[in-house]
Amino acid sequence: MFKKILSGIVLLIASSFPAAASDLGPAVGSKIPHNLEVMDQKGQQQSFSSLTGENGTVLVFFRSAKWCPYCQRQLINIEKSAAEEIRKRGFNVVGVSYDSVKVLDKFTKKRGISYPLLSDDGSAIIKSFGVLNEKYKPGDRVYGIPHPIIVITDNSGTIKAKLFEEGYKNRPETEVILSELDKL
């Protein structure tokens, strides 16, 4: 009886964690499932072809620039310690969130973010990439947020790597992003 209870607890705990990075989102080697045709923080229409660098794109899926301090810190850290290095490697960095254009514009102006943040209103990109955090249901004030994950593509839209940390508080360090780019 004790073994059954213990097994049930272990299963419950294991099922409460989000999927591993390898299971989250499209498979490495597959094409991106969405062309990223949405507005950026400046209200300009974007697409994968307008956003990608010579070698590819670093897509940073984040929960919210308005209310998530972990996301805010991640976006600021990328700006301060990695954005220029990412560009030097021939990649562009692009953030994706369910935030409105207005929220993203306010955040980028306040924090000096130089790279595009895409307003995925309705979370179409987030859903197509398979990174929607399904813990939140329609009607919840945060419905539509993604699991925080970084998807690295080549310039043709093929997914080359995914970076992910367990939980929403931890994010891949900028050194990890740069190291992964150096491997490609």
N, C-alpha and C positions, 0 to 999 in steps of 0.2 A: 504494500500500500504506500509506504514511504517513497519507494522508487517511482511509482506512478505520479505522485504529487510533485516530487523533485523534477521529473521529466517534464511535467506540465509547466512548471515554473521556468525551466530553462527554455522551453519552446516559446513561452509568452515573452520572456525577455528578449530572445533572439528575434522574434517577429516585430518587436517594437522599435528596432533600429532600422534606419533607411537602408535601401539596397547598397551594396558595395559599388564603387565607381565603375567597375567593369560591367555591372548589371544595370547601371543607371544611364539612361540616354542611349543614343544610337551606338552601334558597335564600332570599334576602331576599324578602319578600313572601309566603312560605308560612307555614302554621300550625305551631306547635311540634308535634313528633311524639309527645310523651309528656306526660301530665298532672302529672308530678313528684310522684306519690303515693308518697312514701317518708318515712322518719324523718329528722328533723333531729338536730343534735348534742345536743339535750335529750331525745331519745327520743320526741318528739311527731310524730304523723302530719301531714304537710303535703300540699299540692296546689298547682297553679298558682294557683287562686283564693284560697287562703289566703296566698300569698306575694307576689302582684302588688301593685304600688302603684297609685295613681290613674291614672298615665300608662303604667305598664308595669313591666318587670323587667329587671335587668341580671344575666344568668346567667354566672357565672365558672366555667368548667370548668378544674379544676386537677388535677395529677397526684397529690399526696399532701401532707397537712399533717403527716405523721409524718416522712417521709424526704427530701422535696424542698425544699432551701433556697430555690430560686427561687419555688416556690409559697408557701412560708411568707412570704417577703419581699413577694410580691404581695398576699397576703391582709392582711398587717399594713399595707402602704402604703394599700390601699383603706380600711381602718378609720381610719387616721390622717389621710388627706388627701382622701378622697372620699366615704365612706359618708354622712356628714351632707349633703353637697352633692347627692349622688344623691337622697336622700330629699326634700330641698327642691325638687327638680325633679319630684317626684311619682312617682319610680321606687323600687323596692326592689332591693337587691343581694342575690344569693343565690349561694353557692358550691356546686359539685357535684363530688364525688370518689367514688372507689371505697372510700375509708376507712370504717372502722366508726364507729358512733355513739360508741363509747368513745374512739377516737382523736380524732375531731372535738371531742368535749366537752373532752377534756384540752387540746387546742390552744386552743380559744376561751377557756377559763378562764385559761390561762397568758398568753395574748396580748391578752386583753380585746376579743375580737371580738364585736361587737354584732349582726351580721347572721347569718341562718341559713346553716348549712352542711349540705347534704344528703348522707346516706350512701346512695350508690347501690351497695349490695351486689349483686354480680353484674353490675354495669355496664349494667343495662337502659336507663337514661336515656342514658348515654354512647353505647351502641350505636344506640339509636333516633335520636339526633341525628346519627349518622354521624361522630363525632369520636373513635372508638376508635383508639388508637395500635396499628396492626396489626404494628408491628415486634416486639411481644412476643406470643408464642403461648401458648395454654392450657398451664398447668403452670409457666410462668415466674413468679417471685415478684411481678412487677409487672404481670402480665397483667390487663387491665381498665382501665388508665389511659387518660385521654383526651389528645388533643393539647390543649395549653392554648389556649383560645379564649374570647372573650367574645361572647355572643349577647344582643342587646338586642331586647326585644319590646315591643309595646304592651300595653294591659291586656286585650285579647281574645286574646292569644297569637300574634299575627302578628309574624313576625321583621322587624324594621326595620333592623338593622345587625349586622355581625359584625366583631370586631376581633381581629387575629391578628398575631403576629410570627414571623419565620422561626426555627425551632429552639425548643428548650424553655427556654433560658436567658433569653431576652428576652421581656418582656411589655409590652403597651400601657401607657404611662404614664397615671397617673390624670387628667392634663390632657386626654389624648386621649379618655378615656371621657366626661368632662364636656363636652368640645367636641362630641362626637357626640350626646350627649343634647340639647344646645342647638340642634342642627340639626333635631331631630325636632319 
